[in-house]
Amino acid sequence: MTLTEALTANEFHTGKCTRRVGPRGGVTFQQEIWRRNGKTKTWKREPERFSIPVKYGLYHYGYINNDTNVHTRESCPFWHNGGTL
């Protein structure tokens, strides 16, 4: 994820977005959606470094930084293909 995506995005997907077909043909999508919970913190000495406070569900909080494996909703393959992977 780039710094511009980190500054503008409000929704982040962690890990892989998966699609599963059940025994009767039903399709379920599994993805963890983290939402922004504050302002992006940046550093002057390292301009590409960032930290974003996020929230998942009711009680789970955390931070997304440069080392976290996430992507934004706009760059998610699930959302760009009309719901198919």
Secondary structure as GFF3:
##gff-version 3
##sequence-region A 1 85
A	DSSP	alpha_helix	3	8	.	.	.	ID=ss1
A	DSSP	beta_strand	11	21	.	.	.	ID=ss2
A	DSSP	beta_strand	27	36	.	.	.	ID=ss3
A	DSSP	beta_strand	41	42	.	.	.	ID=ss4
A	DSSP	beta_strand	50	56	.	.	.	ID=ss5
A	DSSP	beta_strand	60	65	.	.	.	ID=ss6
A	DSSP	beta_strand	70	72	.	.	.	ID=ss7
A	DSSP	alpha_helix	77	80	.	.	.	ID=ss8
###
